[in-house]
Amino acid sequence: MRRIAIQEMNRKDREIDGLNEQLEEDARCLEHLQLQLLDERSKRSEVERQNAMLQDQITMLMDMLQENDDVDNDEGGKVEFLLQLQIQGKCFP
């Protein structure tokens, strides 16, 4: 009876040792995944910062294009007006 109890205790000890090893492996894996997550969050923050910077640059360039179009339209309108006056003979060449 005592021998059976010792065998059972030894079996339980081996089972506990196996579970402890698995727990340690899981802890290492979790730590690795947490580091990867931190790295990915850092990369995402950097990409979002770059995207915001690029979006600001696009907005600035679009504003500049719009201003150029407005100036071109104003100048084009002036030239067209002067041509109309010249055609009508109201302006000296």
C-alpha contacts under 8 A as a table, 3 or more apart, distances in Angstrom:
res1	aa1	res2	aa2	distance
1	M	4	I	5.20
1	M	5	A	6.34
2	R	5	A	5.07
2	R	6	I	6.24
3	R	6	I	5.09
3	R	7	Q	6.15
4	I	7	Q	5.03
4	I	8	E	6.09
5	A	8	E	5.04
5	A	9	M	6.12
6	I	9	M	4.99
6	I	10	N	6.09
7	Q	10	N	5.07
7	Q	11	R	6.13
8	E	11	R	5.02
8	E	12	K	6.17
9	M	12	K	5.05
9	M	13	D	6.09
10	N	13	D	4.95
10	N	14	R	6.24
11	R	14	R	5.19
11	R	15	E	6.18
12	K	15	E	4.92
12	K	16	I	6.07
13	D	16	I	5.03
13	D	17	D	6.05
14	R	17	D	4.95
14	R	18	G	6.12
15	E	18	G	5.12
15	E	19	L	6.23
16	I	19	L	4.99
16	I	20	N	6.04
17	D	20	N	5.03
17	D	21	E	6.18
18	G	21	E	5.11
18	G	22	Q	6.21
19	L	22	Q	5.01
19	L	23	L	6.04
20	N	23	L	4.92
20	N	24	E	6.16
21	E	24	E	5.11
21	E	25	E	6.20
22	Q	25	E	5.04
22	Q	26	D	6.04
23	L	26	D	5.00
23	L	27	A	6.09
24	E	27	A	4.99
24	E	28	R	6.28
25	E	28	R	5.14
25	E	29	C	6.16
26	D	29	C	4.97
26	D	30	L	6.01
27	A	30	L	5.02
27	A	31	E	6.14
28	R	31	E	5.11
28	R	32	H	6.19
29	C	32	H	5.07
29	C	33	L	6.17
30	L	33	L	5.03
30	L	34	Q	6.08
31	E	34	Q	5.06
31	E	35	L	6.27
32	H	35	L	5.17
32	H	36	Q	6.27
33	L	36	Q	4.96
33	L	37	L	6.06
34	Q	37	L	4.99
34	Q	38	L	6.17
35	L	38	L	5.07
35	L	39	D	6.18
36	Q	39	D	5.02
36	Q	40	E	6.08
37	L	40	E	5.05
37	L	41	R	6.08
38	L	41	R	5.13
38	L	42	S	6.20
39	D	42	S	5.05
39	D	43	K	6.22
40	E	43	K	4.99
40	E	44	R	6.04
41	R	44	R	4.98
41	R	45	S	6.13
42	S	45	S	5.14
42	S	46	E	6.29
43	K	46	E	5.08
43	K	47	V	6.18
44	R	47	V	5.05
44	R	48	E	6.04
45	S	48	E	5.09
45	S	49	R	6.09
46	E	49	R	5.06
46	E	50	Q	6.17
47	V	50	Q	5.04
47	V	51	N	6.01
48	E	51	N	4.96
48	E	52	A	6.13
49	R	52	A	5.16
49	R	53	M	6.24
50	Q	53	M	5.01
50	Q	54	L	6.09
51	N	54	L	5.04
51	N	55	Q	5.98
52	A	55	Q	5.00
52	A	56	D	6.17
53	M	56	D	5.12
53	M	57	Q	6.29
54	L	57	Q	4.96
54	L	58	I	6.10
55	Q	58	I	5.01
55	Q	59	T	6.13
56	D	59	T	5.09
56	D	60	M	6.15
57	Q	60	M	5.02
57	Q	61	L	6.12
58	I	61	L	5.08
58	I	62	M	6.00
59	T	62	M	5.06
59	T	63	D	6.11
60	M	63	D	5.10
60	M	64	M	6.22
61	L	64	M	4.96
61	L	65	L	6.13
62	M	65	L	5.02
62	M	66	Q	6.10
63	D	66	Q	5.03
63	D	67	E	6.14
64	M	67	E	5.05
64	M	68	N	6.18
65	L	68	N	5.01
65	L	69	D	6.08
66	Q	69	D	4.99
66	Q	70	D	6.11
67	E	70	D	5.01
67	E	71	V	6.16
68	N	71	V	5.02
68	N	72	D	5.95
69	D	72	D	4.96
69	D	73	N	5.91
70	D	73	N	5.06
70	D	74	D	6.08
71	V	74	D	5.03
71	V	75	E	6.03
72	D	75	E	5.08
72	D	76	G	5.69
73	N	76	G	4.91
73	N	77	G	5.87
74	D	77	G	5.06
74	D	78	K	6.24
75	E	78	K	4.99
75	E	79	V	6.16
76	G	79	V	5.12
76	G	80	E	6.02
77	G	80	E	5.03
77	G	81	F	6.01
78	K	81	F	5.02
78	K	82	L	6.14
79	V	82	L	5.11
79	V	83	L	6.12
80	E	83	L	5.05
80	E	84	Q	6.18
81	F	84	Q	5.09
81	F	85	L	6.26
82	L	85	L	5.02
82	L	86	Q	6.11
82	L	91	C	7.57
83	L	86	Q	4.98
83	L	87	I	6.07
84	Q	87	I	5.07
84	Q	88	Q	6.14
85	L	88	Q	5.08
85	L	89	G	6.16
85	L	90	K	5.14
85	L	91	C	5.50
86	Q	89	G	4.97
86	Q	90	K	5.80
86	Q	91	C	4.79
86	Q	92	F	6.69
86	Q	93	P	6.79
87	I	90	K	7.60
88	Q	91	C	7.75
89	G	92	F	7.29
